[in-house]
Amino acid sequence: MTDQKDRFRASAAVCGIWGKFVQSLPVIVFFLLMFYAVVLLFGRKYMMVVSLSTLYFQNNYKKQHTAASLLALVAQQLFLGILAYAATWNLLLCLLLNLVVPFWLIFSKYSPFNLLSYFSCMMTFTFLQLIPVDGKEFVIQMTALAFCCVFVVAGVFFYSWKRKRGGVRHTEQKSMQILGTALERIAKGEESAEDSEELAELYLLHRALYQEAYQERGRWHVVTSSGKLKYMFAVLMQRTIYLVLSQSQILKPENEETRQLELRLSDYMKKAGQTDFMSGAPKELVREGRRLTRQAEKGTDEFSHYAADFLHLFLFILYQAGKKEKEILDRRWKMPAGEKLKDRFLYRMRPDTFEMRFAMRMSLVLMTGMAFNFLFDEGHSYWFVMNAFLLLRPMYEESRYRMRNRFLGTAAGCLIVSAVIPLLGGSLTAHFILASVMVACMYTAVPGTILHALFVTCYALTMTTMAMESSMAAVLRLAYVIGAVLFVLIVNRFFFPTSMGSQFRYNFQMLFHMHHVYLRILENALENRLDYWRLCDAQLQYQVYHGQLKKDLPQAGGEEKELYRKILALT
């Protein structure tokens, strides 16, 4: 019996590793293709751009992008490359740019739904400073970066096309499908609204819609055109969920006529769930929705009123989706320049905000690390600032976890490389084969773990030992990692520390602040015309704090946890 359990666990572990490898395969293939292309076309000195472009591909190939948004990402990459080059001119520019750029990237890229949204841009700016280049080499480096970016764009478009061919459904489609299924089962008496698993899942999806809308922040408007549609759909789902939770009895059909309406509405929702209506408004979907609305308006029971209200708002979303992109947003969705400046920078430049505290730590780490790299001639001094940058995380707990794992993984990797490299006999082909295997393992392993740090170390030392004795490379690597761990530990403990507990308390205070903001908006709306951008922004901000608090709630302890849960249920 014990042997069977052991075999089962071993089989499950193998399946888990294989699943992670298959999931990471697109990223592994992209890295290896770019790696060998850059080495053959531009030279080994410019391999740094491969890691940067691979990270951009990894972050974006599963997302929906337009040509304009991808070109903006490429332009941003190239601009950061220019800033990184300027930072290597002299020590003064090095200190100035490494002070200013972290504030710019963290303030403009920060998202409460993704604390590492700054990371890919900051990594480009940081890593391209590590090995200074002259004017001629800079042109080659930027050409190599642009070359890789072209393949990033091609890869993202390929996977976007592949998802469309595969019929992958977006969050709003899943919401309609699940709501339609729930209504059908309730109408047939198979389950009650209170026990519906679909409605519980719908709650999570409406949170995801708010998250997607928040991530679609516009340059001039509060959200982009697709962000507005996501926001409106999130509001529709939120209203539906609140109605069901507070008045679930209205979903129980009172008579056969109501039951037939509920079943027709269910079929309509499931049909909408199979249609990408965010890319346009299918005429048949609009016509059927209007017919259903007229039927619902004739009813006198509560469910008919609910169905009519739901369809009115859904048809309005379809009407908006049928417009041209520039016509979806009007001036009431445009944030005034002054408010935009306050939202992005001024409101965040306070010592108690997360962005300000983390930007201060990041600037301190980069200024110190880059100055060290600038002033010392040792060829691998950049390992110090590189590791310090990778170890610094927004939250102290995450940073501490990575420090321990980075040290242990690096030590193990140094031992392995010291033993294996002599066996390769100085063959460049063997070095490249080993590096390719380490890359595959590196992208399969979970980032931040000991295994991931081990494979990263093996890959880096395999490439370094092509021009350097293996034992010396291993000693330097381990020494710089130890120095980076101690440096980041001091910065995290004594310079603007941010822990998960303190951030939880700050978010809790902001939740009540948002209630006051709602009251001020209502008061202002009594005398002035309502600006939709202000209401949308407040709603998105509220969902950010509420969602983050629910996510962090399991880490609160004892009686406090129960108190927080009750308050969050009321708000």
SENUGU-384580 format. One line per 8 residues: number of its first residue (from 1); their letters; for each residue y negated, x, z negated of C-alpha. Coordinates in steps of 0.05 Angstrom, whole numbers, plus 32768, in hexadecimal, padded with zeros to 4 digits. Each point is the difference from the previous one (the first is absolute). Example, Ala and Ser with C-alpha at 12.3 -4.5 7.8 and 13.67 -1.06 7.14 Angstrom:
2
1> as> 805A,80F6,7F64 | 7FBB,801B,800D;
END
This chain:
571
1> mtdqkdrf> 8000,8000,8000 | 7FD0,8039,7FEE | 8012,8024,8040 | 7FF0,7FC2,8029 | 7FBC,7FF9,7FDD | 7FF1,8049,800E | 8012,7FF9,8049 | 7FD6,7FC1,8005;
9> rasaavcg> 7FC4,8024,7FE1 | 8009,803B,802E | 8005,7FD2,803D | 7FC2,7FDA,7FEA | 7FDA,8042,7FF7 | 8014,8018,8046 | 7FEB,7FBD,801E | 7FBE,8004,7FDC;
17> iwgkfvqs> 7FF2,8046,8019 | 8014,7FEC,8047 | 7FD3,7FC3,7FFC | 7FC5,802A,7FEB | 800E,8032,8038 | 8002,7FC8,8035 | 7FC0,7FE2,7FE4 | 7FDE,8044,8003;
25> lpvivffl> 801C,8013,8045 | 7FC2,7FED,8028 | 7FD5,802E,7FD5 | 8033,8038,8002 | 8005,7FFD,804C | 7FB4,7FFD,8007 | 7FF8,803E,7FD3 | 8034,8029,8025;
33> lmfyavvl> 7FE5,7FEE,8045 | 7FB9,8012,7FEB | 8018,803E,7FDB | 8023,8020,803C | 7FCB,7FE8,8031 | 7FC8,8020,7FD7 | 8027,8041,7FF5 | 800F,8006,804A;
41> lfgrkymm> 7FBC,7FEB,801B | 7FCF,801A,7FCB | 8025,802F,7FD1 | 801B,8001,7FBA | 7FBC,800A,7FE0 | 7FEE,7FB8,8010 | 803D,7FDE,7FE2 | 7FD4,7FE2,7FC9;
49> vvslstly> 7FE9,7FCA,8030 | 8048,7FE7,8007 | 8004,7FEB,7FB7 | 7FBC,7FDE,8004 | 8010,7FD8,803F | 8045,7FEE,7FE5 | 7FE0,7FE3,7FC1 | 7FD2,7FD6,802C;
57> fqnnykkq> 803B,7FE8,8029 | 8028,7FF0,7FC1 | 7FC7,7FD7,7FE2 | 7FF1,7FD9,803F | 803D,7FF6,802D | 8015,7FC1,7FDA | 7FBA,7FE1,8001 | 7FDD,7FD5,8033;
65> htaaslla> 7FC9,8028,8022 | 7FD1,7FF4,803A | 7FEC,8036,8031 | 7FBB,8002,7FDF | 801C,8009,7FBA | 802F,8038,8017 | 7FC7,8023,8025 | 7FD7,7FFC,7FC0;
73> lvaqqlfl> 8038,8021,7FD9 | 8005,8038,8034 | 7FB4,800A,7FFF | 8002,8003,7FB5 | 8036,8035,8001 | 7FD9,802C,8031 | 7FC0,7FF8,7FD7 | 8024,8015,7FC1;
81> gilayaat> 801B,803C,8026 | 7FB8,8014,8011 | 7FEA,7FF8,7FB7 | 803B,802A,7FE9 | 7FED,8037,8032 | 7FB8,7FFF,7FE7 | 8018,8007,7FB8 | 801F,8043,8012;
89> wnlllcll> 7FBE,801F,8019 | 7FE7,8017,7FBC | 8009,7FF3,7FB6 | 7FC3,7FD4,7FFA | 8017,7FD0,8036 | 8046,8002,7FE3 | 7FE7,7FE9,7FBC | 7FD0,7FCC,801C;
97> lnlvvpfw> 8031,7FDE,8030 | 8038,8001,7FCD | 7FD1,7FDD,7FD0 | 7FE5,7FCB,8030 | 803C,7FEF,802D | 802F,7FE9,7FC7 | 7FCB,7FCF,7FE8 | 7FF7,7FE5,8047;
105> lifskysp> 804A,7FF8,800E | 8014,7FE3,7FBC | 7FC5,7FD0,7FFD | 8009,7FE7,8047 | 804C,8000,8004 | 8013,7FE9,7FBA | 802A,7FC1,7FFC | 801B,7FE4,7FBE;
113> fnllsyfs> 803E,7FEB,8027 | 800B,8048,8015 | 7FE5,8036,7FD2 | 8013,8036,8032 | 7FDA,7FE1,803B | 7FD3,803E,7FFF | 803B,8030,8005 | 800B,800B,804A;
121> cmmtftfl> 7FB6,800C,800F | 7FF8,802E,7FC4 | 803E,8026,8013 | 7FE4,800D,8046 | 7FBE,801A,7FE3 | 8024,802B,7FCB | 8039,801D,8029 | 7FD6,8015,803B;
129> qlipvdgk> 7FD6,802C,7FD1 | 803C,8025,7FE5 | 8007,8032,8039 | 7FBA,8011,801B | 7FF9,8008,804B | 7FCB,801F,802D | 7FDB,7FDA,8037 | 8035,800B,8036;
137> efviqmta> 8039,7FEE,7FD1 | 7FDA,7FC2,7FE9 | 7FFF,7FE6,8048 | 804C,800B,8005 | 800A,7FDF,7FBC | 7FD8,7FC2,8013 | 8024,7FFC,8043 | 8043,8002,7FDB;
145> lafccvfv> 7FE7,7FCA,7FD0 | 7FE8,7FD4,803A | 8043,800C,8024 | 8026,7FE6,7FC3 | 7FD1,7FC5,7FF7 | 800F,7FE9,8047 | 804A,7FFC,7FED | 7FED,7FDB,7FBF;
153> vagvffys> 7FDC,7FCB,802A | 803A,7FFC,8031 | 8033,7FFA,7FC7 | 7FD9,7FC9,7FDC | 7FF9,7FD8,8040 | 804A,8009,800F | 8016,7FE5,7FBC | 7FCE,7FC7,8006;
161> wkrkrggv> 801F,7FED,8043 | 8045,8007,7FE2 | 7FEF,7FD2,7FC6 | 7FE7,7FCB,8030 | 803F,8005,8029 | 8029,7FFB,7FC1 | 7FDC,7FC1,7FE9 | 7FE6,801E,7FBE;
169> rhteqksm> 7FD8,7FCA,7FDB | 7FBF,800D,7FDC | 7FF1,7FE9,7FB9 | 7FDD,7FC0,8015 | 803B,7FED,802C | 8030,800C,7FC7 | 7FD4,7FD5,7FD3 | 8003,7FC5,8030;
177> qilgtale> 804B,8008,800A | 800E,8002,7FB5 | 7FD2,7FC5,7FF1 | 8020,7FD7,8037 | 8046,800F,7FE5 | 7FEA,7FED,7FB9 | 7FE2,7FBE,8017 | 803F,7FEF,8027;
185> riakgees> 802D,800C,7FC4 | 7FD2,7FD9,7FD2 | 7FFD,7FC6,8031 | 804C,7FFE,8006 | 8007,8002,7FB4 | 8025,8043,8002 | 7FD0,801F,7FCC | 7FC1,7FF1,7FD8;
193> aedseela> 7FBC,8021,8009 | 8005,801E,7FBA | 8042,8023,8010 | 7FF1,8014,8048 | 800F,804A,800D | 7FD8,7FFC,8041 | 7FC0,7FEB,7FDB | 8009,803A,7FD0;
201> elyllhra> 8006,802F,803B | 7FC3,7FDF,8020 | 7FD7,8015,7FC3 | 8010,8049,800F | 7FF0,7FF8,8049 | 7FBC,7FE1,7FF2 | 7FF1,803E,7FD6 | 8015,802B,803B;
209> lyqeayqe> 7FD0,7FDA,802E | 7FC6,800E,7FD1 | 8014,8049,8000 | 8002,8002,804C | 7FBC,7FDE,8003 | 7FE3,8032,7FCF | 801A,803A,802A | 7FDC,7FE3,803C;
217> rgrwhvvt> 7FBB,8010,7FE4 | 7FCE,7FFF,8039 | 7FCC,8034,8012 | 7FC7,7FCD,8000 | 8022,7FC0,7FEA | 8025,7FF5,7FBF | 8041,7FFF,8028 | 8014,8009,8049;
225> ssgklkym> 8011,7FC4,802C | 804B,8007,7FF0 | 7FEE,8009,7FB7 | 7FDA,7FBF,8000 | 803C,7FDB,801C | 802D,8020,7FCC | 7FCF,7FED,7FC9 | 7FFC,7FB7,8017;
233> favlmqrt> 804B,7FFC,8003 | 8006,801E,7FBA | 7FCF,7FCA,7FE7 | 802B,7FCB,8022 | 803F,801A,7FDF | 7FDD,8007,7FBC | 7FE8,7FB8,8002 | 8046,7FE9,8012;
241> iylvlsqs> 8020,8028,7FC7 | 7FCF,7FE7,7FCC | 800A,7FB8,8017 | 804B,8006,7FFC | 7FFF,8021,7FBC | 7FD0,7FCD,7FE1 | 8016,7FC1,8025 | 8046,800D,8019;
249> qilkpene> 8012,7FB6,7FFD | 7FD8,7FF2,803F | 8034,8026,802A | 8035,7FCD,7FED | 7FFF,7FCC,8038 | 7FEF,7FBA,7FE7 | 801D,7FDC,803C | 8023,800C,8042;
257> etrqlelr> 7FBF,8005,8026 | 7FE7,8037,7FD3 | 8043,8023,8004 | 7FFD,8000,804C | 7FB9,801C,7FFE | 8017,8037,7FD0 | 803A,8012,802E | 7FD2,8001,803D;
265> lsdymkka> 7FCF,802C,7FDB | 8039,802E,7FEB | 8017,8007,8049 | 7FB9,800E,8015 | 7FF8,8037,7FCB | 8041,8021,8015 | 7FEA,7FFE,8049 | 7FBF,8021,7FEB;
273> gqtdfmsg> 8029,8034,7FDB | 8020,8014,8042 | 7FBD,8006,8024 | 7FCE,803A,7FFC | 7FC5,7FD2,7FFB | 7FD3,8037,7FE5 | 7FFF,801D,8046 | 7FE7,7FBE,801D;
281> apkelvre> 8008,7FB5,7FF8 | 803B,7FE4,8028 | 7FE9,7FBE,801E | 8041,7FDD,7FF1 | 7FFB,8014,7FB6 | 7FB9,7FE5,7FFE | 8012,7FBE,8022 | 803B,7FF4,7FD2;
289> grrltrqa> 7FD5,8010,7FC4 | 7FCC,7FCC,8015 | 8036,7FCB,8009 | 801B,800F,7FBB | 7FBA,7FFD,7FE2 | 7FF3,7FBB,801E | 8043,7FE8,7FE4 | 7FF0,801D,7FBB;
297> ekgtdefs> 7FBA,7FE1,7FFF | 801F,7FBB,8008 | 8029,8007,7FC1 | 7FE7,7FE8,7FBC | 802E,8027,7FD2 | 7FEE,8043,7FDF | 802E,802A,802C | 7FDE,7FE5,803F;
305> hyaadflh> 7FBC,8015,7FE5 | 801C,8045,7FEF | 801F,8007,8046 | 7FBE,7FEC,8021 | 7FD8,8032,7FD7 | 8032,8037,800F | 8000,7FF2,804B | 7FB4,7FFD,8004;
313> lflfilyq> 7FFA,8046,7FE4 | 803B,801B,8029 | 7FE3,7FE3,8040 | 7FBD,8020,7FEF | 8025,8044,7FFA | 801F,7FF3,8044 | 7FBB,7FEF,801B | 7FE5,8042,7FE6;
321> agkkekei> 803C,8026,801B | 7FF3,7FE3,8045 | 7FBA,801F,8002 | 7FF0,8044,801C | 8000,8038,7FCC | 7FB4,8006,7FFF | 7FF7,7FB5,7FF8 | 802C,7FF9,7FC2;
329> ldrrwkmp> 7FCC,8020,7FD2 | 7FBA,7FE5,7FFB | 7FC4,8019,7FD8 | 8016,7FDD,7FC0 | 803C,8030,7FFE | 7FD3,803D,8009 | 7FF0,8028,7FC2 | 7FB7,8016,7FFB;
337> ageklkdr> 7FF8,804C,8006 | 7FE7,8005,7FB9 | 803C,7FDA,7FE4 | 802F,802B,802A | 7FE2,803F,7FE3 | 8005,7FE6,7FBA | 8048,7FE9,8009 | 8018,8041,801F;
345> flyrmrpd> 7FDA,8032,7FD7 | 7FCC,7FEB,7FCC | 802D,7FD1,7FD8 | 8035,8036,7FFD | 7FD3,8039,7FEA | 8008,7FF1,7FB7 | 8028,802C,7FCF | 802E,7FC6,7FED;
353> tfemrfam> 8018,7FF0,8047 | 8043,8019,8018 | 7FE3,801B,8042 | 7FCA,8028,7FDE | 802E,8021,7FCE | 8035,8011,8033 | 7FCD,801A,8032 | 7FE4,802E,7FCB;
361> rmslvlmt> 8045,801C,7FF1 | 8011,8008,804A | 7FBE,8024,800E | 800B,802F,7FC6 | 8047,8012,8017 | 7FEB,800B,8048 | 7FC1,8028,7FF0 | 8026,802E,7FD0;
369> gmafnflf> 803D,8006,802C | 7FDB,800C,8041 | 7FD1,8032,7FDF | 803E,8026,7FE7 | 801E,7FFE,8047 | 7FBE,8016,801E | 7FF6,803B,7FD2 | 8046,801D,7FFD;
377> deghsywf> 801F,8024,803B | 8049,7FF5,7FED | 801F,7FDE,803C | 8020,7FC6,7FDA | 7FCA,7FF0,7FCD | 7FF9,7FBD,8022 | 8041,7FEB,7FDE | 7FD9,7FF8,7FC0;
385> vmnaflll> 7FCD,7FCD,8019 | 8034,7FDD,802C | 802D,7FF3,7FC4 | 7FC6,7FED,7FD3 | 7FE9,7FCD,8034 | 8047,7FE3,8006 | 8009,7FFD,7FB4 | 7FBE,7FDD,7FF2;
393> rpmyeesr> 800C,7FB5,7FFF | 7FD2,7FC6,7FED | 8028,7FF0,7FC1 | 8010,8034,7FCB | 8048,7FE7,7FF8 | 8010,8008,804A | 7FE0,8045,8002 | 8028,8017,7FC3;
401> yrmrnrfl> 8041,7FE7,801F | 7FF2,8027,803F | 7FEE,8040,7FDA | 8044,8002,7FDE | 8026,7FF0,8040 | 7FD7,8030,802B | 800F,803A,7FD1 | 804A,7FF2,7FFA;
409> gtaagcli> 8009,7FF2,804B | 7FD9,803E,8013 | 8028,802C,7FD1 | 8042,7FE5,801C | 7FE7,8007,8048 | 7FEB,8048,7FF5 | 8045,8012,7FE5 | 8023,7FDE,803B;
417> vsavipll> 7FD3,8021,8035 | 8008,8045,7FDF | 804B,7FF8,8006 | 8003,7FE1,8046 | 7FCB,8026,8028 | 8024,8044,7FFE | 803C,7FDD,801F | 7FD7,7FED,803E;
425> ggsltahf> 7FFA,8049,8015 | 7FB8,7FFB,8017 | 8010,7FCF,8038 | 7FC4,7FD5,8013 | 802F,7FCB,801D | 8025,7FFB,7FBE | 7FBD,7FFA,7FDB | 7FEA,7FC7,802C;
433> ilasvmva> 8043,7FDC,7FF9 | 7FFD,8005,7FB4 | 7FB8,7FE9,8000 | 8012,7FC3,802A | 8038,7FEE,7FD0 | 7FD1,8007,7FC4 | 7FCD,7FD3,8023 | 8034,7FC9,8009;
441> cmytavpg> 8013,8006,7FB7 | 7FB6,8002,7FEB | 7FEE,7FBF,8022 | 8040,7FDE,7FE7 | 7FF3,8012,7FB7 | 7FD1,7FD6,7FD5 | 7FBB,8022,7FFC | 7FF0,801C,7FBC;
449> tilhalfv> 8048,800B,7FEA | 8022,8042,7FF1 | 8029,7FFB,8040 | 7FC2,7FF5,802A | 7FDE,803D,7FE1 | 803F,8029,800B | 8003,7FEF,804B | 7FB5,800B,8009;
457> tcyaltmt> 8008,8046,7FE0 | 803C,8011,802B | 7FDB,7FEB,8040 | 7FC0,8027,7FED | 8025,803F,7FEC | 802E,7FFD,803D | 7FC2,8003,802C | 7FDC,8034,7FD4;
465> tmamessm> 803B,8030,7FFE | 7FFC,8009,804C | 7FC8,8032,7FF1 | 800A,8010,7FB6 | 8038,8018,7FD2 | 8023,7FC4,7FE1 | 7FFF,8016,7FB7 | 7FB5,800F,8002;
473> aavlrlay> 7FF2,7FBD,8022 | 8029,7FDB,7FCB | 7FDC,8023,7FC6 | 7FBB,7FF1,801E | 8013,7FB7,800D | 8018,7FF5,7FB9 | 7FC4,8025,7FE1 | 7FCE,7FD6,8027;
481> vigavlfv> 8024,7FC0,7FEE | 7FFF,8012,7FB6 | 7FB5,8010,8005 | 7FF3,7FBE,8024 | 8027,7FD8,7FCB | 7FD9,8020,7FC6 | 7FBD,7FF6,8024 | 800C,7FB7,8011;
489> livnrfff> 801A,7FF3,7FBA | 7FBF,801A,7FE2 | 7FD5,7FD8,8031 | 8027,7FBF,7FF3 | 7FFC,8008,7FB5 | 7FB8,8015,7FF6 | 7FD7,7FEB,803E | 7FF6,7FB5,800A;
497> ptsmgsqf> 8049,7FEC,7FEF | 801B,7FBE,801A | 8041,7FE4,7FE5 | 8024,7FC0,8012 | 7FEF,7FE2,7FBC | 7FB5,800C,8006 | 8000,7FE5,8048 | 8026,7FC2,7FE8;
505> rynfqmlf> 7FCA,7FF1,7FCC | 7FC9,800C,8034 | 8021,7FD0,8031 | 8006,7FCC,7FC9 | 7FB6,8004,7FF2 | 7FF0,7FFA,804A | 802A,7FC1,8005 | 7FD1,7FDD,7FCF;
513> hmhhvylr> 7FC4,801E,8024 | 8019,7FDF,8041 | 7FFE,7FBC,7FDD | 7FB7,800B,7FF1 | 7FF5,8014,8049 | 8020,7FBD,8016 | 7FD0,7FDA,7FD2 | 7FC4,8025,801D;
521> ilenalen> 8018,7FF0,8047 | 8005,7FB6,7FEE | 7FBC,8001,7FE0 | 7FE1,8021,803D | 8023,7FCF,802F | 7FDB,7FC6,7FDF | 7FBD,8019,801C | 8012,802D,803B;
529> rldywrlc> 802D,7FFF,803C | 8044,801E,7FEF | 800F,8045,801E | 804A,8001,8011 | 8003,804B,7FFA | 7FED,7FFC,7FB6 | 8035,7FCC,7FF1 | 8035,8025,8028;
537> daqlqyqv> 7FEF,8042,7FDF | 8003,7FE2,7FBA | 8043,7FDE,800E | 801F,8040,801B | 7FE6,8029,7FC5 | 801C,7FCD,7FCF | 8044,8001,8020 | 7FFF,804C,7FFE;
545> yhgqlkkd> 7FF6,8003,7FB5 | 802E,7FC5,7FF0 | 8038,801D,802B | 7FF9,8046,7FE3 | 8002,7FE4,7FB9 | 8040,7FDA,800F | 801E,803E,801F | 7FEE,802C,7FC3;
553> lpqaggee> 8012,7FCB,7FCC | 8047,8019,7FF3 | 7FE2,8040,7FE5 | 7FD9,7FDC,7FCA | 8025,7FFB,7FBE | 8015,7FCC,7FCD | 7FD2,7FC7,7FED | 7FCA,801A,802F;
561> kelyrkil> 802E,7FF5,803C | 800B,7FB7,7FEE | 7FB5,7FF5,7FF5 | 7FEF,801F,8043 | 8034,7FD6,8022 | 7FE3,7FBF,7FE4 | 7FB9,8014,8014 | 8016,8012,8047;
569> alt> 8025,7FBE,8006 | 7FBF,7FDB,7FEF | 7FD2,8027,802E;
END
